[in-house]
Amino acid sequence: MYRILIVEDDAGIAGAMKKRMEAWDLEARCVEDFHNVLAEFSDYAPHLILMDISLPFFNGYHWCSEIRKASKVPIIFVSSASDNMNIVMAIQMGGDDFITKPFDPSVLIAKIQAVLRRTYDYSSQVPILEHRGAMLNVAEATLTYRGEAIGLTKNEYRILQALMEQKGKVVSRERLMEKLWEGDCYVDENTLSVNVNRLRKKLDAHGLTDFIATKVGMGYRLVTEESEAPRADRPSNRGSANLTEGEGKV
């Protein structure tokens, strides 16, 4: 089922749009915190966004621009500000279509279905993986956090993708080495340790501290919250010849 995020501050209009979506077997959520639309986008990971222009705190152009830094998810602007300047601005800021208020509900549904078909009918791959606000764009192999791009090597990307696809679960070192082998390069235990260590340092530097935990003798997992990283996940480096400096840290 496709997920639709409705960014509309008029509760009556937003509620009516949500009911219409659900009547057509679409899942929908209305944004509640207009001060931090990006956080709700990250949490919900929608397949399409309906975006008003006039919003509290920041307008729809601002949020469209912020979302475009991390994702190519389709955005349809829905607004009464339908003069040519606003329509052109909406498209230039990254919008995929524009619907003028007041609108015919059947036209709204038709446009949503058309955009969904164009975007997803030929791809079954999940476009965005999200964890604690970090967004990994699978189609583009890019990582963003709080609107800032984080550069990853191919190996770092493959490790993070494997962990985010199985978040909440432990991914074995063997599975991660298989993932790195997809790049047609030799990978041993030490190579994996070095790459995980570098990835951790890179995430730490961008504010994603305690993001990856070590499960001794098993592998790695993502930490749900910074404060959740258990001490038991932090092995000593003594007697571990194949661990690089810092590898045992979460």
C-alpha positions as CSV (number, residue, x, y, z in Angstrom):
1,M,0.0,0.0,0.0
2,Y,1.4,3.4,-1.0
3,R,1.9,6.0,1.8
4,I,0.8,9.6,1.3
5,L,2.1,12.4,3.5
6,I,-0.3,15.4,3.6
7,V,1.4,18.7,4.5
8,E,-1.7,20.9,4.9
9,D,-2.4,23.2,7.9
10,D,-6.2,23.4,7.4
11,A,-7.4,20.5,9.5
12,G,-10.7,20.3,7.5
13,I,-9.0,20.0,4.1
14,A,-6.3,17.7,5.4
15,G,-8.9,15.4,7.0
16,A,-11.0,15.3,3.8
17,M,-7.9,14.5,1.7
18,K,-6.9,11.7,4.1
19,K,-10.4,10.1,3.9
20,R,-10.3,10.3,0.2
21,M,-6.9,8.6,0.0
22,E,-8.1,5.8,2.3
23,A,-11.2,5.3,0.2
24,W,-8.9,4.5,-2.7
25,D,-6.8,2.0,-0.7
26,L,-4.0,4.5,0.0
27,E,-2.4,5.0,3.4
28,A,-2.3,8.6,4.5
29,R,-0.9,10.7,7.4
30,C,-1.4,14.4,8.1
31,V,1.6,16.4,9.4
32,E,1.0,17.7,12.9
33,D,4.3,19.4,13.7
34,F,4.7,22.1,11.1
35,H,7.9,23.3,12.7
36,N,9.7,20.1,11.8
37,V,8.1,18.6,8.7
38,L,11.3,16.9,7.7
39,A,11.3,14.8,10.9
40,E,7.7,13.6,10.1
41,F,8.8,12.8,6.5
42,S,11.7,10.8,7.8
43,D,9.6,8.9,10.3
44,Y,6.8,8.0,7.8
45,A,8.9,7.5,4.7
46,P,6.0,8.3,2.3
47,H,5.8,7.3,-1.4
48,L,4.3,10.7,-2.3
49,I,3.8,14.1,-0.6
50,L,0.9,16.5,-1.0
51,M,2.3,19.9,-0.1
52,D,0.5,23.2,0.6
53,I,2.5,26.4,-0.1
54,S,1.2,28.6,2.8
55,L,2.2,26.8,6.1
56,P,3.1,27.9,9.6
57,F,6.8,28.7,10.3
58,F,8.2,27.8,6.9
59,N,6.3,27.6,3.6
60,G,6.0,24.6,1.3
61,Y,8.9,25.7,-0.9
62,H,11.2,25.5,2.0
63,W,10.2,22.0,2.9
64,C,10.3,20.8,-0.7
65,S,13.9,22.1,-0.9
66,E,14.9,20.3,2.3
67,I,13.3,17.0,1.3
68,R,15.0,17.3,-2.1
69,K,18.4,17.3,-0.4
70,A,17.7,13.7,0.6
71,S,15.1,12.2,-1.6
72,K,13.4,12.3,-5.0
73,V,10.0,11.2,-3.6
74,P,7.2,12.8,-5.7
75,I,5.8,16.0,-4.4
76,I,2.5,17.4,-5.6
77,F,1.8,21.0,-4.6
78,V,-1.9,21.7,-3.6
79,S,-2.5,25.4,-3.2
80,S,-4.9,28.3,-3.9
81,A,-1.9,30.4,-4.8
82,S,-2.3,29.3,-8.4
83,D,-0.9,32.2,-10.3
84,N,1.8,31.4,-12.9
85,M,4.6,32.6,-10.7
86,N,3.7,30.2,-7.9
87,I,3.2,27.3,-10.3
88,V,6.6,27.9,-11.9
89,M,8.3,28.3,-8.5
90,A,6.7,25.0,-7.3
91,I,8.1,23.1,-10.3
92,Q,11.5,24.8,-10.1
93,M,11.8,23.9,-6.4
94,G,11.4,20.2,-7.2
95,G,7.6,19.7,-7.3
96,D,6.2,17.1,-9.7
97,D,2.8,18.5,-10.3
98,F,0.5,21.3,-9.1
99,I,-3.2,21.2,-8.2
100,T,-5.3,24.3,-7.6
101,K,-7.6,24.7,-4.7
102,P,-10.5,24.2,-4.7
103,F,-10.1,20.9,-6.5
104,D,-12.2,18.1,-7.6
105,P,-11.4,15.0,-5.4
106,S,-11.5,12.8,-8.5
107,V,-8.8,14.9,-10.2
108,L,-6.7,14.8,-7.1
109,I,-6.8,11.0,-7.0
110,A,-6.2,10.7,-10.8
111,K,-3.1,12.9,-10.5
112,I,-1.8,11.0,-7.5
113,Q,-2.2,7.6,-9.2
114,A,-0.5,8.9,-12.4
115,V,2.5,10.1,-10.4
116,L,2.7,6.9,-8.4
117,R,2.6,4.8,-11.6
118,R,5.3,6.8,-13.3
119,T,7.5,6.6,-10.2
120,Y,7.1,3.1,-8.8
121,D,5.5,0.8,-11.4
122,Y,8.9,-0.1,-12.9
123,S,10.9,-0.3,-9.7
124,S,10.2,-2.6,-6.7
125,Q,13.3,-1.2,-4.8
126,V,12.6,0.7,-1.6
127,P,13.9,4.3,-2.4
128,I,14.7,5.4,1.1
129,L,15.9,3.6,4.3
130,E,15.7,5.7,7.4
131,H,17.1,5.3,11.0
132,R,17.2,8.0,13.7
133,G,16.8,10.7,11.1
134,A,19.6,9.4,8.8
135,M,18.2,8.8,5.3
136,L,19.9,6.4,2.9
137,N,18.7,6.8,-0.7
138,V,19.1,3.3,-2.2
139,A,18.6,4.5,-5.7
140,E,21.3,7.1,-5.5
141,A,23.6,5.5,-2.9
142,T,23.6,8.7,-0.8
143,L,23.3,9.4,2.9
144,T,21.9,12.6,4.4
145,Y,21.3,13.7,8.0
146,R,19.6,16.9,9.0
147,G,19.7,18.1,5.4
148,E,23.5,17.5,5.2
149,A,25.0,15.0,2.8
150,I,27.5,12.5,4.2
151,G,30.0,11.1,1.7
152,L,30.4,7.3,1.8
153,T,32.8,4.9,0.1
154,K,31.2,2.0,-1.7
155,N,32.1,-0.4,1.1
156,E,30.7,2.0,3.8
157,Y,27.5,2.3,1.8
158,R,27.1,-1.5,1.4
159,I,27.7,-2.0,5.2
160,L,25.2,0.7,6.1
161,Q,22.6,-0.5,3.6
162,A,22.8,-4.1,5.0
163,L,22.4,-2.8,8.6
164,M,19.5,-0.4,7.8
165,E,17.7,-3.1,5.8
166,Q,17.8,-5.3,8.9
167,K,17.5,-2.6,11.6
168,G,16.7,-4.0,15.0
169,K,18.4,-7.2,14.1
170,V,22.1,-8.4,14.3
171,V,23.8,-8.7,10.9
172,S,26.6,-11.3,11.0
173,R,30.1,-10.4,9.9
174,E,29.9,-13.2,7.3
175,R,26.8,-11.5,5.7
176,L,28.6,-8.2,5.7
177,M,31.7,-9.7,4.0
178,E,29.4,-11.3,1.4
179,K,27.9,-7.8,0.8
180,L,31.4,-6.3,0.3
181,W,32.4,-9.2,-2.0
182,E,29.7,-7.9,-4.4
183,G,32.2,-5.2,-5.3
184,D,34.5,-7.9,-6.8
185,C,37.3,-7.1,-4.3
186,Y,38.9,-9.4,-1.7
187,V,37.5,-8.8,1.8
188,D,38.8,-10.5,4.9
189,E,37.9,-10.1,8.6
190,N,40.4,-7.2,9.1
191,T,39.1,-5.3,6.0
192,L,35.6,-5.5,7.4
193,S,36.8,-4.2,10.8
194,V,38.6,-1.3,9.2
195,N,35.6,-0.3,7.1
196,V,33.2,-0.5,10.1
197,N,35.5,1.6,12.2
198,R,35.8,4.3,9.5
199,L,32.1,4.3,9.0
200,R,31.5,4.8,12.7
201,K,34.0,7.7,12.9
202,K,32.3,9.3,9.9
203,L,28.8,9.0,11.4
204,D,30.1,10.3,14.8
205,A,31.6,13.4,13.1
206,H,28.1,14.2,11.7
207,G,26.3,13.8,15.0
208,L,25.2,10.2,14.6
209,T,27.0,8.9,17.7
210,D,26.5,5.4,19.0
211,F,24.8,4.4,15.7
212,I,26.3,1.0,15.2
213,A,26.8,-1.5,18.0
214,T,29.0,-4.6,18.1
215,K,27.5,-7.9,19.2
216,V,30.5,-10.0,20.4
217,G,31.0,-13.2,18.4
218,M,27.9,-12.4,16.2
219,G,28.2,-9.2,14.2
220,Y,26.7,-5.7,14.2
221,R,23.3,-4.0,14.6
222,L,21.9,-0.5,14.6
223,V,21.3,1.2,17.9
224,T,17.7,2.5,18.3
225,E,18.6,5.5,20.5
226,E,22.0,7.0,21.6
227,S,21.3,6.1,25.2
228,E,20.3,2.5,24.3
229,A,23.8,1.3,23.4
230,P,24.4,-1.3,26.1
231,R,27.8,-1.7,27.7
232,A,27.7,-5.4,26.9
233,D,28.0,-4.5,23.3
234,R,31.4,-2.9,23.9
235,P,34.1,-5.6,23.9
236,S,37.6,-5.0,25.0
237,N,40.3,-5.0,22.2
238,R,42.6,-7.2,24.3
239,G,43.2,-10.5,22.6
240,S,41.4,-9.5,19.4
241,A,44.1,-9.5,16.8
242,N,41.8,-8.8,13.9
243,L,40.2,-5.7,15.4
244,T,41.5,-2.3,14.6
245,E,41.7,0.5,17.1
246,G,38.3,1.7,18.1
247,E,36.5,-1.4,16.5
248,G,35.1,-2.5,19.8
249,K,33.5,0.8,20.5
250,V,29.8,1.5,19.7
